[in-house]
């Protein structure tokens, strides 16, 4: 939390935060829903041009993975559609977008 206040573009810290929420009990605001909330917040907070300690594409891929693991393939497709088709997030380069497209293709297989 303190590290994210110092630099909210730190992808690695956002992923760690999501993992912490995933390990918490749902009654405490954790579990998959808490992890998804943290990652959704991260996708709004991280500017791809300022991102450090990881690629923003990993935030989007992990968010979709949480939906998929929870049995919500439509939710995962919604995440991928927002970023790949609707262009909701502007990546630094085409490589980051390609990572998300690849994760989408792997999910559909």
MMTF fields as JSON, N, C-alpha, C and O atoms, coordinates in Angstrom:
{
  "mmtfVersion": "1.0.0",
  "mmtfProducer": "UNKNOWN",
  "numBonds": 435,
  "numAtoms": 436,
  "numGroups": 109,
  "numChains": 1,
  "numModels": 1,
  "chainsPerModel": [1],
  "groupsPerChain": [109],
  "chainIdList": ["A"],
  "bondAtomList": [4, 2, 8, 6, 12, 10, 16, 14, 20, 18, 24, 22, 28, 26, 32, 30, 36, 34, 40, 38, 44, 42, 48, 46, 52, 50, 56, 54, 60, 58, 64, 62, 68, 66, 72, 70, 76, 74, 80, 78, 84, 82, 88, 86, 92, 90, 96, 94, 100, 98, 104, 102, 108, 106, 112, 110, 116, 114, 120, 118, 124, 122, 128, 126, 132, 130, 136, 134, 140, 138, 144, 142, 148, 146, 152, 150, 156, 154, 160, 158, 164, 162, 168, 166, 172, 170, 176, 174, 180, 178, 184, 182, 188, 186, 192, 190, 196, 194, 200, 198, 204, 202, 208, 206, 212, 210, 216, 214, 220, 218, 224, 222, 228, 226, 232, 230, 236, 234, 240, 238, 244, 242, 248, 246, 252, 250, 256, 254, 260, 258, 264, 262, 268, 266, 272, 270, 276, 274, 280, 278, 284, 282, 288, 286, 292, 290, 296, 294, 300, 298, 304, 302, 308, 306, 312, 310, 316, 314, 320, 318, 324, 322, 328, 326, 332, 330, 336, 334, 340, 338, 344, 342, 348, 346, 352, 350, 356, 354, 360, 358, 364, 362, 368, 366, 372, 370, 376, 374, 380, 378, 384, 382, 388, 386, 392, 390, 396, 394, 400, 398, 404, 402, 408, 406, 412, 410, 416, 414, 420, 418, 424, 422, 428, 426, 432, 430],
  "bondOrderList": [1, 1, 1, 1, 1, 1, 1, 1, 1, 1, 1, 1, 1, 1, 1, 1, 1, 1, 1, 1, 1, 1, 1, 1, 1, 1, 1, 1, 1, 1, 1, 1, 1, 1, 1, 1, 1, 1, 1, 1, 1, 1, 1, 1, 1, 1, 1, 1, 1, 1, 1, 1, 1, 1, 1, 1, 1, 1, 1, 1, 1, 1, 1, 1, 1, 1, 1, 1, 1, 1, 1, 1, 1, 1, 1, 1, 1, 1, 1, 1, 1, 1, 1, 1, 1, 1, 1, 1, 1, 1, 1, 1, 1, 1, 1, 1, 1, 1, 1, 1, 1, 1, 1, 1, 1, 1, 1, 1],
  "groupList": [{"groupName": "UNK", "atomNameList": ["N", "CA", "C", "O"], "elementList": ["N", "C", "C", "O"], "formalChargeList": [0, 0, 0, 0], "bondAtomList": [1, 0, 2, 1, 3, 2], "bondOrderList": [1, 1, 2], "singleLetterCode": "X", "chemCompType": "L-PEPTIDE LINKING"}],
  "groupTypeList": [0, 0, 0, 0, 0, 0, 0, 0, 0, 0, 0, 0, 0, 0, 0, 0, 0, 0, 0, 0, 0, 0, 0, 0, 0, 0, 0, 0, 0, 0, 0, 0, 0, 0, 0, 0, 0, 0, 0, 0, 0, 0, 0, 0, 0, 0, 0, 0, 0, 0, 0, 0, 0, 0, 0, 0, 0, 0, 0, 0, 0, 0, 0, 0, 0, 0, 0, 0, 0, 0, 0, 0, 0, 0, 0, 0, 0, 0, 0, 0, 0, 0, 0, 0, 0, 0, 0, 0, 0, 0, 0, 0, 0, 0, 0, 0, 0, 0, 0, 0, 0, 0, 0, 0, 0, 0, 0, 0, 0],
  "groupIdList": [1, 2, 3, 4, 5, 6, 7, 8, 9, 10, 11, 12, 13, 14, 15, 16, 17, 18, 19, 20, 21, 22, 23, 24, 25, 26, 27, 28, 29, 30, 31, 32, 33, 34, 35, 36, 37, 38, 39, 40, 41, 42, 43, 44, 45, 46, 47, 48, 49, 50, 51, 52, 53, 54, 55, 56, 57, 58, 59, 60, 61, 62, 63, 64, 65, 66, 67, 68, 69, 70, 71, 72, 73, 74, 75, 76, 77, 78, 79, 80, 81, 82, 83, 84, 85, 86, 87, 88, 89, 90, 91, 92, 93, 94, 95, 96, 97, 98, 99, 100, 101, 102, 103, 104, 105, 106, 107, 108, 109],
  "secStructList": [7, 2, 2, 2, 2, 2, 7, 6, 6, 5, 2, 2, 2, 2, 2, 2, 2, 2, 2, 2, 2, 2, 2, 1, 7, 4, 4, 4, 6, 7, 2, 2, 2, 2, 2, 2, 2, 2, 2, 2, 2, 2, 2, 2, 2, 7, 7, 4, 4, 4, 7, 5, 1, 1, 7, 2, 2, 2, 2, 2, 2, 2, 2, 2, 2, 2, 2, 2, 2, 6, 6, 7, 2, 2, 2, 2, 2, 2, 2, 2, 0, 0, 0, 0, 0, 1, 7, 7, 1, 7, 7, 1, 1, 2, 2, 2, 2, 2, 2, 2, 2, 2, 2, 2, 2, 2, 2, 2, 7],
  "xCoordList": [0.817, 0.0, 0.867, 0.609, 1.881, 2.773, 3.54, 3.705, 4.005, 4.743, 3.869, 4.354, 2.588, 1.686, 1.387, 1.142, 1.404, 1.245, 2.465, 2.343, 3.634, 4.848, 4.893, 5.345, 4.427, 4.412, 3.27, 3.403, 2.14, 0.984, 1.074, 0.111, 2.218, 2.453, 3.299, 3.795, 3.462, 4.278, 3.441, 2.698, 3.571, 2.777, 3.016, 2.063, 4.254, 4.574, 3.906, 3.44, 3.85, 3.193, 1.681, 1.06, 1.094, -0.339, -0.628, -1.614, 0.229, 0.032, 0.173, -0.58, 1.136, 1.294, 0.062, -0.4, -0.451, -1.647, -2.828, -3.566, -2.992, -4.082, -3.91, -4.89, -2.687, -2.428, -2.772, -3.334, -2.437, -2.778, -4.287, -4.779, -5.019, -6.473, -7.007, -7.974, -6.389, -6.819, -6.652, -7.397, -5.69, -5.437, -6.305, -6.411, -6.925, -7.784, -9.136, -9.528, -9.827, -11.181, -12.134, -11.949, -13.148, -14.13, -14.863, -15.234, -15.074, -15.757, -14.944, -15.487, -13.643, -12.757, -12.535, -11.676, -13.304, -13.142, -12.131, -11.717, -11.732, -10.72, -11.302, -12.445, -10.515, -10.911, -10.813, -10.243, -11.356, -11.285, -11.905, -11.395, -12.997, -13.644, -12.731, -12.637, -12.07, -11.14, -9.955, -9.501, -9.454, -8.343, -8.744, -7.982, -9.946, -10.439, -10.618, -10.303, -11.117, -11.267, -9.914, -9.785, -8.911, -7.569, -7.006, -6.403, -7.203, -6.685, -7.459, -6.876, -8.755, -9.541, -9.065, -8.957, -8.781, -8.242, -6.874, -6.566, -6.075, -4.743, -4.836, -4.052, -5.789, -5.91, -6.299, -5.995, -6.971, -7.309, -6.149, -5.996, -5.33, -4.279, -2.974, -2.285, -2.631, -1.321, -1.357, -2.171, -0.472, -0.271, 0.836, 1.937, 0.537, 1.496, 2.83, 3.874, 2.813, 4.065, 4.924, 6.125, 4.308, 5.04, 5.204, 5.773, 4.722, 4.741, 6.165, 7.06, 6.346, 7.624, 7.362, 6.239, 8.411, 8.359, 7.319, 6.6, 7.248, 6.314, 5.588, 5.72, 4.821, 4.066, 2.593, 2.034, 1.962, 0.536, -0.316, -1.39, 0.15, -0.61, -0.803, -1.79, 0.133, -0.001, -1.155, -1.748, -1.487, -2.637, -3.933, -4.792, -4.052, -5.261, -5.385, -6.47, -4.273, -4.305, -4.662, -5.428, -4.122, -4.42, -5.881, -6.524, -6.408, -7.801, -8.725, -9.656, -8.467, -9.272, -9.115, -10.077, -7.913, -7.652, -8.475, -8.947, -8.645, -9.443, -10.886, -11.5, -11.42, -12.789, -12.87, -13.799, -11.884, -11.879, -11.797, -12.529, -10.912, -10.758, -12.028, -12.3, -12.806, -14.064, -15.219, -16.36, -14.93, -15.969, -16.77, -17.815, -16.304, -17.011, -16.267, -15.593, -16.405, -15.724, -16.223, -15.453, -17.499, -18.041, -17.415, -17.138, -17.196, -16.526, -15.1, -14.644, -14.399, -13.039, -13.057, -12.219, -14.023, -14.139, -14.431, -13.95, -15.217, -15.521, -14.269, -14.101, -13.395, -12.129, -11.299, -10.799, -11.161, -10.363, -10.973, -10.243, -12.287, -12.95, -12.706, -12.432, -12.805, -12.585, -11.207, -11.056, -10.204, -8.836, -8.406, -7.678, -8.84, -8.389, -9.248, -8.724, -10.553, -11.448, -11.855, -11.885, -12.169, -12.667, -11.552, -11.798, -10.331, -9.197, -9.315, -8.91, -9.867, -10.067, -8.745, -8.705, -7.686, -6.388, -5.363, -5.312, -4.56, -3.539, -2.188, -1.591, -1.721, -0.438, 0.708, 0.526, 1.878, 3.079, 3.454, 3.9, 3.274, 3.638, 2.803, 2.043, 2.939, 2.129, 2.457, 1.617, 3.652, 4.019, 3.116, 2.719, 2.793, 1.927, 0.53, -0.06, 0.008, -1.314, -1.286, -2.25, -0.188, -0.054, -0.096, -0.623, 0.454, 0.42, -1.03, -1.395, -1.849, -3.246, -4.007, -4.814, -3.755, -4.388, -4.016, -4.866, -2.773, -2.304, -3.001, -3.419, -3.123, -3.809, -5.269, -5.816, -5.895, -7.283, -7.383, -8.265, -6.473, -6.476, -6.251, -6.899, -5.342, -5.072, -6.292, -6.571, -7.025, -8.223, -9.278, -9.964, -9.4, -10.434, -10.115, -10.999, -8.854, -8.485, -8.938, -8.703],
  "yCoordList": [-1.189, 0.0, 1.26, 2.196, 1.279, 2.442, 2.575, 3.679, 1.45, 1.502, 1.99, 2.67, 1.656, 2.126, 3.611, 4.297, 4.108, 5.553, 6.291, 7.404, 5.685, 6.305, 6.287, 7.251, 5.198, 5.088, 4.166, 2.943, 4.765, 3.937, 3.328, 2.722, 3.48, 2.863, 1.588, 1.074, 1.081, -0.095, -1.366, -1.778, -1.969, -3.137, -4.295, -4.954, -4.552, -5.656, -5.523, -6.516, -4.325, -4.104, -4.314, -4.836, -3.91, -4.151, -5.651, -6.12, -6.392, -7.847, -8.485, -9.398, -8.012, -8.515, -8.179, -8.994, -6.971, -6.563, -7.476, -7.917, -7.748, -8.63, -10.028, -10.648, -10.523, -11.839, -11.842, -12.813, -10.758, -10.666, -10.712, -11.423, -9.956, -9.983, -11.373, -11.823, -12.05, -13.391, -14.388, -15.365, -14.161, -15.065, -14.76, -15.581, -13.583, -13.195, -13.895, -14.352, -13.97, -14.522, -13.554, -12.339, -14.093, -13.248, -12.349, -11.227, -12.823, -12.015, -10.781, -9.824, -10.807, -9.674, -8.805, -7.923, -9.045, -8.265, -8.858, -8.208, -10.092, -10.728, -11.774, -11.665, -12.787, -13.844, -13.361, -12.302, -14.115, -13.725, -12.36, -11.606, -12.04, -10.747, -9.597, -8.581, -9.759, -8.733, -8.58, -7.468, -9.704, -9.681, -8.978, -8.177, -9.284, -8.637, -7.145, -6.358, -6.737, -5.294, -4.584, -3.488, -5.216, -4.615, -4.47, -3.45, -5.491, -5.427, -4.422, -3.738, -4.331, -3.332, -1.929, -1.062, -1.712, -0.431, -0.182, 0.939, -1.219, -1.098, -0.708, 0.115, -1.293, -0.967, 0.49, 1.074, 1.081, 2.506, 3.395, 4.509, 2.906, 3.735, 3.742, 4.762, 2.629, 2.508, 3.116, 2.733, 4.055, 4.63, 3.812, 3.691, 3.258, 2.371, 3.053, 2.403, 4.341, 5.049, 5.247, 5.497, 5.136, 5.333, 4.032, 4.039, 2.939, 1.66, 1.193, 1.311, 0.665, 0.094, -1.275, -1.585, -2.085, -3.363, -4.311, -4.997, -4.34, -5.239, -4.552, -3.348, -5.346, -4.824, -4.695, -5.589, -3.598, -3.434, -4.559, -4.859, -5.172, -6.279, -7.425, -8.155, -7.585, -8.656, -8.382, -9.322, -7.11, -6.779, -7.238, -7.849, -6.926, -7.293, -8.813, -9.37, -9.473, -10.927, -11.599, -12.563, -11.108, -11.693, -11.454, -12.337, -10.269, -9.976, -10.947, -11.496, -11.154, -12.104, -13.521, -14.289, -13.862, -15.199, -15.453, -16.568, -14.433, -14.584, -14.92, -15.791, -14.221, -14.535, -15.967, -16.71, -16.337, -17.676, -18.751, -19.74, -18.563, -19.535, -19.667, -20.721, -18.58, -18.603, -19.161, -19.169, -19.629, -20.205, -19.184, -19.518, -17.952, -16.887, -16.541, -15.516, -17.416, -17.198, -15.922, -15.236, -15.606, -14.382, -13.138, -12.163, -13.17, -12.057, -11.881, -10.759, -13.006, -12.959, -12.403, -11.576, -12.863, -12.332, -10.84, -10.094, -10.411, -8.986, -8.16, -7.078, -8.677, -7.99, -7.901, -6.833, -9.03, -9.047, -8.147, -7.463, -8.141, -7.297, -5.831, -5.048, -5.457, -4.046, -3.572, -2.455, -4.407, -3.959, -4.204, -3.39, -5.304, -5.645, -5.015, -4.441, -5.119, -4.625, -3.173, -2.392, -2.814, -1.469, -0.448, 0.758, -0.931, -0.018, 0.802, 1.965, 0.216, 0.939, 1.371, 2.348, 0.656, 0.957, 1.18, 0.426, 2.206, 2.501, 1.982, 2.532, 0.91, 0.321, 1.127, 1.907, 0.927, 1.62, 1.196, 2.017, -0.078, -0.58, -1.785, -2.301, -2.231, -3.36, -4.677, -5.575, -4.805, -6.044, -6.303, -7.441, -5.242, -5.406, -5.845, -6.724, -5.249, -5.642, -7.081, -7.825, -7.471, -8.84, -9.856, -10.956, -9.491, -10.383, -10.638, -11.767, -9.596, -9.746, -10.567, -11.425, -10.31, -11.106, -12.583, -13.457, -12.853, -14.238, -14.901, -16.056, -14.167, -14.723, -15.03, -16.03, -14.178, -14.409, -15.67, -16.504, -15.798, -16.987, -18.259, -19.275, -18.214, -19.395, -19.765, -20.945, -18.743, -19.029, -19.732, -20.64, -19.315, -19.863, -21.291, -22.006, -21.692, -23.05, -24.112, -25.295],
  "zCoordList": [0.0, 0.0, 0.0, -0.757, 0.84, 0.887, -0.426, -0.945, -0.959, -2.221, -3.358, -4.262, -3.329, -4.376, -4.223, -5.215, -3.007, -2.815, -3.345, -3.857, -3.226, -3.733, -5.25, -5.868, -5.858, -7.318, -7.719, -7.68, -8.106, -8.441, -9.836, -10.307, -10.502, -11.807, -11.684, -12.686, -10.461, -10.203, -10.403, -9.512, -11.565, -11.944, -10.984, -10.568, -10.63, -9.733, -8.381, -7.821, -7.851, -6.564, -6.67, -5.744, -7.79, -7.986, -8.039, -7.47, -8.718, -8.787, -7.412, -7.071, -6.619, -5.245, -4.394, -3.596, -4.58, -3.84, -4.186, -3.305, -5.477, -5.913, -5.32, -4.907, -5.274, -4.673, -3.185, -2.678, -2.487, -1.065, -0.865, 0.011, -1.674, -1.569, -1.888, -1.274, -2.838, -3.197, -2.067, -1.994, -1.185, -0.061, 1.155, 2.066, 1.173, 2.292, 2.184, 1.11, 3.287, 3.304, 2.611, 2.676, 1.953, 1.278, 2.262, 1.916, 3.477, 4.488, 4.88, 5.432, 4.594, 4.888, 3.658, 3.67, 2.591, 1.366, 0.409, -0.551, 0.67, -0.161, -1.071, -1.515, -1.346, -2.257, -3.695, -3.955, -4.618, -6.031, -6.311, -7.14, -5.63, -5.85, -5.414, -6.102, -4.286, -3.811, -4.732, -5.003, -5.213, -6.157, -7.449, -7.99, -7.941, -9.171, -8.96, -9.853, -7.796, -7.514, -7.528, -8.073, -6.926, -6.893, -8.302, -8.635, -9.124, -10.494, -11.341, -12.182, -11.126, -11.854, -11.495, -12.362, -10.212, -9.776, -10.421, -10.824, -10.51, -11.116, -12.584, -13.056, -13.315, -14.743, -14.949, -15.989, -13.963, -14.058, -13.623, -14.126, -12.688, -12.094, -12.89, -12.933, -13.514, -14.165, -15.567, -16.406, -15.795, -17.124, -17.793, -17.257, -18.958, -19.627, -19.889, -19.837, -20.168, -20.458, -19.214, -19.319, -18.034, -16.775, -15.99, -14.899, -16.522, -15.806, -15.519, -16.356, -14.323, -13.905, -13.287, -12.888, -13.214, -12.509, -13.11, -12.384, -14.423, -15.09, -16.226, -16.443, -16.942, -18.077, -17.711, -17.076, -18.104, -17.83, -18.415, -17.895, -19.478, -20.071, -19.075, -19.156, -18.137, -17.142, -16.188, -15.66, -15.956, -15.113, -15.775, -15.141, -17.074, -17.812, -17.948, -17.785, -18.247, -18.405, -17.082, -17.067, -15.985, -14.669, -14.287, -13.719, -14.593, -14.293, -15.035, -14.445, -16.312, -17.087, -16.541, -16.514, -16.111, -15.557, -14.296, -14.075, -13.479, -12.259, -12.614, -11.999, -13.61, -14.052, -14.585, -14.267, -15.396, -15.984, -14.901, -14.951, -13.926, -12.841, -12.013, -11.439, -11.956, -11.219, -12.033, -11.572, -13.243, -14.085, -14.87, -15.428, -14.923, -15.633, -16.924, -17.015, -17.912, -19.189, -19.87, -20.54, -19.702, -20.313, -19.684, -20.381, -18.384, -17.712, -18.225, -18.444, -18.414, -18.956, -20.373, -20.734, -21.181, -22.548, -22.53, -23.383, -21.559, -21.424, -21.168, -21.732, -20.316, -20.035, -21.319, -21.673, -22.004, -23.224, -24.302, -25.019, -24.42, -25.423, -25.134, -26.044, -23.866, -23.499, -23.911, -24.406, -23.711, -23.971, -25.421, -25.989, -26.023, -27.376, -28.466, -29.42, -28.326, -29.371, -29.169, -30.12, -27.926, -27.656, -27.437, -27.449, -27.238, -27.04, -25.768, -25.745, -24.703, -23.449, -22.809, -22.062, -23.098, -22.492, -23.597, -24.569, -23.443, -24.443, -23.953, -23.027, -24.597, -24.223, -24.809, -25.743, -24.249, -24.705, -26.122, -26.924, -26.426, -27.748, -28.125, -27.306, -29.351, -29.817, -29.119, -29.08, -28.574, -27.878, -26.672, -26.423, -25.925, -24.759, -25.178, -24.549, -26.217, -26.7, -27.21, -27.03, -27.843, -28.347, -27.201, -27.365, -26.053, -24.887, -24.472, -24.144, -24.487, -24.098, -25.136, -24.778, -26.413, -27.47, -27.329, -27.495, -27.028, -26.861, -25.672, -25.758, -24.563, -23.401, -23.736, -23.271, -24.534, -24.946, -25.792, -25.583, -26.747, -27.612, -26.804, -27.056, -25.836, -25.003, -24.169, -23.954, -23.695, -22.914, -23.773, -23.304, -25.001, -25.884, -26.358, -26.828, -26.229, -26.685, -25.748, -25.996]
}
